[in-house]
Amino acid sequence: MQRPLKRQRTDGAAPDSLSRPISPPSHKRQRASEKRVFRSPFQLTWIRDLPPHLNQDALSLKDLLGNPLIRECWQFNFLHDVPFLMNAFDPDTRHLVKVHIVHGFWKSDDPRRLMLSQEASEFSNVRLHSAPMPEMFGTHHSKMMVLFRHDGTAQVIIHTANMIAKDWTNMTNAVWRSPLLPKLDESSSTASEASAFAPFGSGHRFKSDLLRYLKSYDRHKRICKPLADELAQHDFFSVKGALVASVPGKHDMNAQPEAAWGWAALKSRLQSISCDEGDSEIVVQISSMATLGAKDDWLQKTLFGSLAGGGKGTAKRPSFKVVFPTADEVGRSLDGYASGGSIHTKIQSQQQAKQLGYLEPMLHHWANDSHDGRELPSGSGILDGGRQRAAPHVKTYIRYNEKRTIDWALLTSANLSRQAWGEAGKSTGEMRIASWEIGVLVWPELYGQGSVMVGSFQSDTPGSGPETGAGGGSAIVGLRIPYSLPLQRYGPHEVPWVASMNHSEPDCQGRIWEVQRRV
């Protein structure tokens, strides 16, 4: 039985009693072994058709936007449904909230832009902004909200869901929320408070990187300057995490870390994190795998090379696993094949078939219950993420070590693609990025020296497994894992779900999937 909390903690820590026996050890032993317990910095979104116990600690869009104190909201995303967004605000104040929507549909005749304009015209308090899109095959894929409240605080929310009903209903997505950010004291220096030379993981550095990202929108006309100017007046000291973002265009991969984007930004941030020196694996869990090339040079050298880096210690290069659903898993999800319209890869061409060849040894299931998949290790206990039937739109990159703890974790909009992370660097030092992306990187030392981060399943609070005793530090940090562990590898004849192929086997709702061919 757990002792009830008298009040909610504001620092994110849960009491140690949540994972301790009722009969305590001696007073001296108890004090010596006490650890602070922190809830997961990442949270899952609420799933409509799952039972309440699988939605513990999950967030709906109304949880994020329904507070009547919200006075202004900036929305960055790929897809927007304006009526759906506006319905999430408090009904008494939604007509008063200043709403800014930043999108990437730059062509004036784009049907998606025309629809967005039509929807926005129904609300006098909604303003649209078109992001600069210098690269032909890029998208405005970042998913972020910035909220300003009447009590003088601000909040930054970085997540993985499009602003459409489908993504917030039965698809698995995840959210990172900053604490409420107060206004800076008048005596504080805004310039020094957001220092580009502050250490990664600090609130000052997060603020500096976020303001630099926002200013990248203003290369041709003023879009985000008012937002950046107002955010600059807020105190980010309480933020724990590093911003990892992509900005489209040509960049110098040899630039200082504070100027890096894409894989170069990820690499520079990971170099400041201590990783366990034993065996480890990085699990790349995404909802889209783009065309990466017939050879695995970009994947292994550019992206995995960046992910494998660790600036402290002599950690060995980790192994890699890729989590992506099969047609069977999509068909058995809550929305059946309809979920698959948001999950993308291709295997039809000769080049794509070669790509599948080098990806195949790394491919693992989302739901971990495939009859055709490889058997799980005998005697392995299942850690159930509770999202097997909620098809994935979330994107996570997590490094697990042999102590069953987590070295670092990234929640991001960026899928497995060169457009998102950037092309391999040229001999001149130039690298190109096509898309806008944004994510947050977290690791245990942000919560105190020697702290450990462990997976938490069906709850944001870590359990009491043996891994929580590792490290000897003062804190245990949970990380909400959306999938179940251990992972199930694809069977010999299994392939990823392909939305551009027909699927004649009826899904859980008795429907088949037929691709509409263009005439």
C-alpha positions as CSV (number, residue, x, y, z in Angstrom):
1,M,0.0,0.0,0.0
2,Q,1.3,3.5,-0.9
3,R,1.2,6.4,1.5
4,P,-1.0,9.2,-0.1
5,L,0.6,12.5,-1.0
6,K,-0.4,15.5,1.1
7,R,0.3,17.9,-1.7
8,Q,1.7,17.9,-5.2
9,R,5.4,18.6,-5.4
10,T,6.4,21.4,-7.8
11,D,9.9,20.1,-8.5
12,G,8.8,17.0,-10.3
13,A,10.1,14.7,-7.5
14,A,7.9,11.9,-6.1
15,P,8.4,10.7,-2.5
16,D,10.8,7.8,-1.9
17,S,7.9,6.0,-0.2
18,L,6.4,5.1,-3.6
19,S,9.1,2.5,-4.0
20,R,9.9,1.5,-0.4
21,P,8.4,-1.2,1.8
22,I,6.0,-0.1,4.6
23,S,8.3,-1.4,7.3
24,P,11.3,0.9,7.1
25,P,14.9,0.0,7.9
26,S,16.7,1.6,10.8
27,H,16.7,5.3,10.8
28,K,20.4,5.6,10.0
29,R,20.1,3.2,7.1
30,Q,17.0,4.9,5.8
31,R,18.7,8.3,5.7
32,A,21.8,7.0,4.1
33,S,19.9,5.2,1.3
34,E,17.2,7.8,0.6
35,K,17.0,8.9,-3.0
36,R,14.9,11.6,-4.6
37,V,12.6,10.2,-7.2
38,F,11.7,12.3,-10.2
39,R,8.9,11.7,-12.6
40,S,9.6,11.2,-16.3
41,P,10.4,14.4,-18.2
42,F,8.6,12.9,-21.2
43,Q,4.9,12.1,-21.0
44,L,2.6,10.1,-23.3
45,T,-0.5,11.5,-24.9
46,W,-3.9,10.2,-23.8
47,I,-5.4,7.4,-25.9
48,R,-9.2,7.6,-26.3
49,D,-9.9,3.8,-26.7
50,L,-7.6,2.5,-24.0
51,P,-8.8,1.8,-20.4
52,P,-7.9,4.3,-17.6
53,H,-5.1,2.3,-16.1
54,L,-3.2,2.5,-19.4
55,N,-3.7,6.2,-19.5
56,Q,-2.1,6.9,-16.2
57,D,-0.2,10.3,-16.3
58,A,-1.2,10.7,-20.0
59,L,-2.0,14.1,-21.4
60,S,-4.8,15.3,-23.6
61,L,-4.6,18.4,-25.7
62,K,-7.1,20.1,-23.4
63,D,-4.7,19.3,-20.5
64,L,-2.1,21.4,-22.2
65,L,-4.3,24.2,-23.5
66,G,-7.4,24.3,-21.4
67,N,-6.2,26.6,-18.7
68,P,-8.2,29.9,-18.8
69,L,-5.1,31.8,-17.8
70,I,-3.6,31.3,-21.3
71,R,-3.6,34.6,-23.1
72,E,-1.3,33.8,-26.1
73,C,-0.3,30.6,-27.9
74,W,2.2,30.0,-30.7
75,Q,1.8,26.7,-32.6
76,F,4.5,25.2,-34.7
77,N,3.6,22.1,-36.7
78,F,3.3,20.3,-40.0
79,L,-0.4,19.8,-40.1
80,H,-3.0,22.0,-38.4
81,D,-6.8,21.6,-37.9
82,V,-7.8,25.0,-36.7
83,P,-11.2,24.2,-35.3
84,F,-9.8,21.2,-33.5
85,L,-7.0,23.4,-32.0
86,M,-9.4,26.1,-30.9
87,N,-11.7,23.6,-29.2
88,A,-8.9,22.7,-26.8
89,F,-8.9,26.1,-25.2
90,D,-11.2,27.0,-22.3
91,P,-14.6,27.7,-23.8
92,D,-15.0,31.0,-21.9
93,T,-11.7,32.4,-23.1
94,R,-10.8,30.7,-26.4
95,H,-12.1,33.8,-28.4
96,L,-9.7,36.0,-26.4
97,V,-6.5,33.9,-26.8
98,K,-4.1,35.3,-29.4
99,V,-3.2,32.3,-31.5
100,H,-0.3,32.2,-33.9
101,I,0.1,29.2,-36.3
102,V,3.5,28.7,-38.0
103,H,3.3,26.3,-41.0
104,G,5.5,25.4,-44.0
105,F,3.0,25.6,-46.9
106,W,4.8,28.4,-48.8
107,K,3.1,27.9,-52.2
108,S,0.1,30.2,-52.5
109,D,-1.9,27.6,-54.4
110,D,-1.1,24.6,-52.1
111,P,-4.5,23.0,-51.2
112,R,-3.3,22.6,-47.6
113,R,-2.5,26.3,-47.3
114,L,-5.8,27.2,-48.8
115,M,-7.7,25.0,-46.4
116,L,-5.7,26.3,-43.5
117,S,-6.5,29.9,-44.5
118,Q,-10.2,29.1,-44.8
119,E,-10.3,27.5,-41.4
120,A,-8.3,30.4,-39.8
121,S,-10.6,33.0,-41.3
122,E,-13.4,31.7,-39.0
123,F,-11.5,32.9,-36.0
124,S,-10.6,36.6,-35.6
125,N,-7.9,35.8,-33.0
126,V,-5.9,33.4,-35.2
127,R,-3.0,34.6,-37.3
128,L,-1.0,32.4,-39.8
129,H,2.7,32.6,-40.5
130,S,4.5,30.8,-43.4
131,A,8.0,29.6,-42.4
132,P,10.9,30.0,-44.9
133,M,11.4,26.8,-46.8
134,P,14.7,27.1,-48.8
135,E,15.1,23.4,-49.6
136,M,12.9,21.7,-52.2
137,F,12.1,18.5,-50.3
138,G,11.9,19.9,-46.9
139,T,8.9,20.3,-44.5
140,H,8.0,22.4,-41.5
141,H,8.0,19.3,-39.3
142,S,8.8,20.9,-35.9
143,K,6.1,20.4,-33.2
144,M,6.1,23.0,-30.5
145,M,3.8,25.2,-28.5
146,V,4.8,28.4,-26.6
147,L,2.2,29.6,-24.1
148,F,2.0,33.0,-22.3
149,R,-0.3,33.3,-19.3
150,H,-2.1,36.2,-17.5
151,D,-0.1,35.4,-14.3
152,G,3.1,36.5,-16.1
153,T,4.5,33.0,-16.7
154,A,5.4,31.3,-20.0
155,Q,5.7,27.6,-21.0
156,V,7.5,25.8,-23.8
157,I,6.0,22.5,-25.0
158,I,7.8,20.2,-27.4
159,H,6.0,17.2,-28.7
160,T,5.5,14.7,-31.6
161,A,1.8,15.1,-32.6
162,N,0.4,17.0,-35.6
163,M,-2.3,19.4,-34.6
164,I,-5.1,17.2,-35.9
165,A,-7.6,15.0,-34.1
166,K,-6.2,11.8,-35.4
167,D,-2.8,12.3,-33.7
168,W,-4.5,13.1,-30.4
169,T,-7.0,10.3,-30.4
170,N,-5.6,6.8,-30.8
171,M,-2.0,7.4,-32.0
172,T,1.0,7.1,-29.5
173,N,2.7,10.5,-29.1
174,A,4.7,12.1,-26.4
175,V,5.2,15.5,-24.8
176,W,8.0,17.4,-23.0
177,R,6.8,20.4,-21.0
178,S,9.0,23.1,-19.4
179,P,8.1,24.3,-15.9
180,L,6.2,27.5,-15.8
181,L,8.8,30.2,-16.5
182,P,8.5,33.4,-14.5
183,K,9.5,36.8,-15.7
184,L,13.1,37.8,-15.1
185,D,13.8,40.2,-12.3
186,E,14.3,43.8,-13.4
187,S,17.9,43.5,-12.1
188,S,18.7,40.4,-14.3
189,S,20.6,40.8,-17.5
190,T,18.6,39.2,-20.4
191,A,21.8,38.9,-22.5
192,S,23.8,37.1,-19.9
193,E,20.9,35.0,-18.7
194,A,20.6,33.4,-22.2
195,S,24.3,32.6,-22.8
196,A,25.4,30.6,-25.8
197,F,28.4,29.5,-23.7
198,A,26.5,28.1,-20.8
199,P,26.8,24.3,-20.4
200,F,24.4,22.0,-22.3
201,G,21.6,21.0,-20.1
202,S,21.3,24.3,-18.3
203,G,18.3,26.5,-18.6
204,H,20.5,29.4,-19.7
205,R,21.8,27.3,-22.6
206,F,18.3,26.0,-23.5
207,K,17.0,29.5,-23.7
208,S,19.9,30.7,-25.9
209,D,19.4,27.8,-28.3
210,L,15.7,28.3,-28.5
211,L,16.0,32.0,-29.2
212,R,18.5,31.3,-31.9
213,Y,16.1,28.7,-33.4
214,L,13.3,31.2,-33.4
215,K,15.4,33.9,-35.0
216,S,16.1,31.5,-37.9
217,Y,12.5,32.0,-39.0
218,D,13.1,35.7,-39.7
219,R,15.6,35.4,-42.5
220,H,13.3,37.0,-45.1
221,K,10.6,38.7,-43.1
222,R,9.7,39.2,-39.4
223,I,7.8,36.1,-38.2
224,C,9.1,35.0,-34.7
225,K,10.8,38.2,-33.5
226,P,7.9,39.2,-31.2
227,L,7.8,35.7,-29.8
228,A,11.6,35.6,-29.2
229,D,11.6,39.1,-27.7
230,E,8.9,38.1,-25.2
231,L,10.5,34.8,-24.3
232,A,13.8,36.6,-23.7
233,Q,12.1,38.3,-20.7
234,H,11.5,34.9,-19.0
235,D,13.7,33.0,-16.6
236,F,14.6,29.5,-17.9
237,F,16.7,28.5,-14.8
238,S,14.5,25.6,-13.9
239,V,14.7,23.9,-17.3
240,K,16.6,20.6,-17.4
241,G,17.4,19.5,-21.0
242,A,19.2,20.4,-24.2
243,L,17.5,21.6,-27.3
244,V,18.3,19.7,-30.5
245,A,16.9,21.3,-33.6
246,S,17.2,21.4,-37.4
247,V,17.0,24.5,-39.5
248,P,16.8,24.2,-43.3
249,G,19.6,25.5,-45.4
250,K,23.3,25.2,-45.8
251,H,25.4,25.1,-42.7
252,D,29.0,24.8,-41.6
253,M,29.4,21.5,-39.8
254,N,32.7,22.7,-38.3
255,A,31.1,25.8,-36.7
256,Q,31.1,26.3,-33.0
257,P,28.7,23.9,-31.2
258,E,26.4,26.9,-30.3
259,A,25.8,27.3,-34.1
260,A,25.1,23.7,-34.9
261,W,21.9,22.2,-36.3
262,G,20.8,18.6,-37.2
263,W,23.1,15.7,-36.6
264,A,26.0,18.2,-35.8
265,A,24.0,19.7,-33.0
266,L,23.1,16.2,-31.6
267,K,26.8,15.2,-31.8
268,S,28.0,18.2,-29.9
269,R,25.4,17.8,-27.1
270,L,26.1,14.1,-26.7
271,Q,29.8,14.8,-26.2
272,S,29.0,16.5,-22.9
273,I,27.2,13.4,-21.5
274,S,28.8,10.6,-19.5
275,C,27.9,7.1,-20.8
276,D,28.4,3.8,-19.2
277,E,31.6,2.0,-20.3
278,G,30.0,-1.4,-20.7
279,D,27.9,-2.8,-23.5
280,S,25.0,-0.6,-24.6
281,E,22.4,-0.2,-27.3
282,I,20.6,2.7,-28.9
283,V,17.0,2.2,-29.8
284,V,15.8,4.4,-32.6
285,Q,12.0,4.4,-32.6
286,I,10.4,6.4,-35.3
287,S,7.2,6.6,-37.5
288,S,8.9,7.3,-40.8
289,M,12.0,5.9,-42.6
290,A,12.9,7.9,-45.7
291,T,15.1,6.9,-48.6
292,L,18.6,6.8,-47.0
293,G,20.6,5.3,-49.9
294,A,21.4,1.9,-51.4
295,K,24.5,1.8,-49.1
296,D,24.5,2.4,-45.4
297,D,27.1,5.2,-45.4
298,W,24.9,8.0,-44.2
299,L,23.1,5.9,-41.6
300,Q,26.2,4.4,-40.1
301,K,28.7,7.2,-40.4
302,T,26.7,10.3,-40.2
303,L,23.7,9.6,-38.0
304,F,24.7,6.6,-36.0
305,G,28.2,8.0,-35.7
306,S,26.7,11.1,-34.1
307,L,24.5,9.1,-31.8
308,A,27.3,6.8,-30.7
309,G,29.5,9.6,-29.5
310,G,30.1,10.3,-25.8
311,G,32.5,13.0,-24.7
312,K,33.1,11.6,-21.2
313,G,34.6,8.2,-20.4
314,T,35.7,5.5,-22.8
315,A,32.3,4.0,-23.7
316,K,32.3,1.3,-26.4
317,R,30.3,2.0,-29.6
318,P,26.8,0.8,-29.0
319,S,24.7,-1.5,-31.1
320,F,21.6,-0.2,-32.8
321,K,18.0,-1.3,-32.9
322,V,15.2,0.3,-35.0
323,V,11.6,0.1,-33.9
324,F,9.0,0.3,-36.7
325,P,5.6,-1.5,-37.1
326,T,4.7,-4.1,-39.6
327,A,1.4,-4.3,-41.5
328,D,0.1,-6.8,-39.0
329,E,0.8,-4.4,-36.1
330,V,-0.8,-1.5,-38.0
331,G,-3.8,-3.6,-38.9
332,R,-4.4,-4.7,-35.3
333,S,-4.0,-1.2,-33.9
334,L,-7.1,0.7,-32.5
335,D,-7.8,2.5,-35.8
336,G,-6.6,-0.3,-38.0
337,Y,-5.0,0.5,-41.3
338,A,-6.2,4.1,-41.0
339,S,-3.3,4.6,-38.5
340,G,-0.9,3.7,-41.3
341,G,-1.6,6.9,-43.2
342,S,0.8,8.6,-40.7
343,I,3.5,5.9,-40.8
344,H,5.8,5.9,-43.8
345,T,8.5,4.0,-45.6
346,K,9.0,2.5,-49.0
347,I,10.6,-0.8,-50.1
348,Q,9.4,-1.1,-53.8
349,S,12.4,0.2,-55.8
350,Q,15.7,-1.5,-56.2
351,Q,17.4,1.1,-54.1
352,Q,14.8,0.8,-51.4
353,A,15.1,-2.9,-51.4
354,K,18.9,-2.6,-50.8
355,Q,18.1,-0.2,-48.0
356,L,15.8,-2.8,-46.4
357,G,18.6,-5.3,-46.7
358,Y,20.9,-3.4,-44.4
359,L,18.1,-2.2,-42.1
360,E,16.6,-5.7,-41.6
361,P,19.0,-7.0,-38.9
362,M,18.1,-3.9,-36.8
363,L,14.3,-3.9,-37.3
364,H,12.2,-4.6,-34.2
365,H,8.5,-4.6,-33.6
366,W,6.4,-1.9,-32.0
367,A,3.9,-4.2,-30.3
368,N,6.2,-7.1,-29.5
369,D,3.5,-9.7,-30.0
370,S,3.9,-10.8,-33.6
371,H,3.3,-14.5,-34.3
372,D,5.9,-14.3,-37.1
373,G,8.5,-12.4,-35.1
374,R,11.5,-13.9,-33.4
375,E,11.0,-15.4,-30.0
376,L,11.9,-13.3,-27.0
377,P,14.8,-14.5,-24.8
378,S,13.6,-17.3,-22.6
379,G,12.8,-16.2,-19.1
380,S,12.8,-12.6,-19.9
381,G,10.3,-10.6,-17.9
382,I,8.1,-8.3,-20.0
383,L,8.1,-4.6,-19.2
384,D,4.8,-3.5,-20.7
385,G,4.6,0.0,-22.1
386,G,0.8,-0.3,-22.5
387,R,0.7,1.2,-26.1
388,Q,0.8,-2.0,-28.2
389,R,-2.5,-1.2,-29.9
390,A,-2.0,2.6,-30.2
391,A,0.0,2.9,-33.4
392,P,3.2,4.9,-33.1
393,H,3.7,8.5,-34.2
394,V,6.1,9.2,-31.4
395,K,9.9,9.5,-32.1
396,T,12.4,8.5,-29.4
397,Y,16.2,7.9,-29.5
398,I,17.3,6.2,-26.2
399,R,20.7,4.8,-25.1
400,Y,20.3,1.8,-22.7
401,N,23.3,0.3,-20.9
402,E,24.1,-3.1,-19.5
403,K,23.1,-2.0,-16.0
404,R,19.5,-1.6,-17.3
405,T,19.7,2.1,-16.9
406,I,19.5,4.9,-19.4
407,D,22.5,7.1,-20.5
408,W,20.4,9.6,-22.4
409,A,17.0,10.0,-24.2
410,L,15.9,12.2,-27.0
411,L,12.2,13.1,-27.8
412,T,12.0,14.8,-31.2
413,S,10.0,15.4,-34.3
414,A,12.9,14.1,-36.4
415,N,12.4,10.7,-38.1
416,L,15.0,8.5,-39.7
417,S,15.8,10.8,-42.7
418,R,18.5,12.9,-44.3
419,Q,16.0,15.7,-44.7
420,A,15.5,15.8,-40.9
421,W,19.0,15.3,-39.7
422,G,21.0,16.7,-42.6
423,E,23.2,15.3,-45.3
424,A,26.7,14.1,-44.7
425,G,29.2,16.9,-44.6
426,K,31.2,17.8,-47.7
427,S,35.0,18.2,-47.7
428,T,34.4,21.9,-47.6
429,G,32.6,21.5,-44.3
430,E,29.2,22.3,-45.7
431,M,26.2,20.3,-44.7
432,R,22.6,20.7,-45.8
433,I,19.3,20.3,-43.9
434,A,15.9,20.3,-45.7
435,S,13.4,20.4,-42.8
436,W,12.5,22.2,-39.6
437,E,12.7,19.8,-36.6
438,I,12.9,20.2,-32.9
439,G,13.5,18.0,-29.9
440,V,14.7,17.8,-26.3
441,L,17.6,15.7,-25.0
442,V,17.7,14.6,-21.3
443,W,20.1,12.6,-19.2
444,P,20.4,11.6,-15.5
445,E,23.2,14.0,-14.4
446,L,20.8,16.9,-15.0
447,Y,19.2,15.8,-11.7
448,G,22.4,15.5,-9.7
449,Q,25.8,13.9,-9.8
450,G,25.5,10.1,-9.8
451,S,21.8,10.1,-10.5
452,V,20.3,7.2,-12.5
453,M,17.6,7.2,-15.2
454,V,15.4,4.2,-15.5
455,G,12.5,3.2,-17.8
456,S,9.1,3.6,-16.3
457,F,6.2,1.7,-17.8
458,Q,2.5,2.6,-17.7
459,S,3.4,5.4,-15.2
460,D,5.6,8.4,-15.2
461,T,7.1,7.4,-11.8
462,P,9.9,4.8,-11.8
463,G,9.4,1.5,-10.0
464,S,11.6,-0.3,-7.5
465,G,13.6,-2.7,-9.7
466,P,17.2,-3.5,-8.9
467,E,18.4,-1.0,-11.5
468,T,17.2,1.8,-9.3
469,G,20.0,1.1,-6.9
470,A,22.7,1.6,-9.5
471,G,25.0,4.6,-9.4
472,G,24.8,5.4,-5.7
473,G,23.6,8.9,-6.5
474,S,21.0,11.0,-4.9
475,A,18.2,10.7,-7.5
476,I,16.3,8.2,-9.6
477,V,14.7,9.7,-12.7
478,G,12.0,7.9,-14.5
479,L,11.7,7.9,-18.3
480,R,8.3,6.9,-19.7
481,I,8.9,4.2,-22.4
482,P,6.1,3.9,-25.0
483,Y,7.0,0.4,-26.2
484,S,7.5,-2.9,-24.2
485,L,10.9,-4.4,-23.4
486,P,12.7,-6.6,-24.4
487,L,12.2,-5.8,-28.0
488,Q,11.0,-8.5,-30.5
489,R,13.1,-8.7,-33.7
490,Y,11.4,-9.1,-37.1
491,G,11.0,-12.6,-38.3
492,P,12.7,-13.8,-41.5
493,H,9.9,-12.9,-43.8
494,E,8.5,-9.8,-42.1
495,V,8.8,-6.3,-43.6
496,P,7.9,-2.8,-42.4
497,W,4.4,-1.3,-43.0
498,V,4.3,0.5,-46.4
499,A,1.5,2.9,-46.8
500,S,2.0,3.1,-50.6
501,M,1.3,-0.6,-51.0
502,N,-2.1,-2.4,-51.0
503,H,-2.9,-4.6,-48.0
504,S,-5.6,-7.2,-48.7
505,E,-5.7,-8.8,-45.3
506,P,-8.6,-7.2,-43.4
507,D,-7.6,-5.1,-40.4
508,C,-9.2,-5.3,-36.9
509,Q,-12.2,-3.3,-38.3
510,G,-12.7,-5.6,-41.3
511,R,-11.2,-3.1,-43.8
512,I,-8.5,-3.5,-46.4
513,W,-6.0,-0.9,-47.5
514,E,-6.1,0.1,-51.2
515,V,-3.8,2.8,-52.6
516,Q,-5.5,5.3,-54.9
517,R,-3.4,5.5,-58.0
518,R,-3.0,8.8,-59.8
519,V,-4.4,8.8,-63.4
